[in-house]
Amino acid sequence: MKISKMILGLLALAFIAFACEDDDNGSPDKNTFTFDFTTATEGWVGAFADLPKLDNQQDSSIYELSYKWAALPAEVGGNRVGSLQIIGHNRSDDLFMYLKRKVTGLLPNTTYQVEFDIDLASEAPSGAVGIGGAPGESVYFKAGVVDKEPVAVLDPLDNHYRMNIDKGQQSQSGRDMKVLGDIAHGKPASGMGSSPFTIINRKNSNQPISVKTDAQGACWIVLGTDSAYEGLTRLYYDRVGVVFTPQAK
């Protein structure tokens, strides 16, 4: 009886060891990055594109562009604290408001599959009507990862700032950014079209996103909203989770 128990125990240990070894060999190491913006921007930079060059203060003021660290709106509630606040009035009928951050420490010249899990606070109700489009469903949320810094560059042909990456156009995904939904938070408007800020979650569950890192093992995360709604959009990014999984060669 004692010998049988010993043999069974050894077989069980051998099976566990084999399973662990197989898991280690079959699942490449993942790199997980989580940003919760409790007290700071954590290296994220906000900017704007698809708008004309603003030559004076009057031109600038009508766009109401703003990016900063800020406390979340009180109505969000819970234990949430800080956020990245980005604001813009879509006077150009095509405003792109984006955040970017460089990521380092990955394997050099390696292709990664990237998963996003993002929480942000939106005041855009569902089913509302707005100028040019709905304040929720016509503001498209996009995410991507690229091997160069995303920058808005002035196009001399039309005097507008355009992205140096392919983000797509409004509801369409591009080569470098994918549409993960819109900013409608699922609740109807109340009163005169107002709606309290509500946390929404966006993931790329059905949108594969990949990137090849540079020779230093770095790349850039870029998140943004591509708007057809000709009004004011205010967003608070509360948490950004990104998982990089290296692809087998």
Secondary structure by P-SEA (a helix, b strand, c coil): caaaaaaaaaaaaaaaaaaaaaaaaaccbbbbbbbcccccccccccccccccccccaaaaaaaccccccccccccccccccbbbbbbbcccccbbbbbbbbbbccccccbbbbbbbbbbbbbccccccccccccccccbbbbbbccccbbbbbbcccccbbbbcccccccccccccbbbcccccccccccccccccbbbbbbbcccbbbbbbbccccbbbbbbbccccccbbbbbbbcbbbbbbbbccc
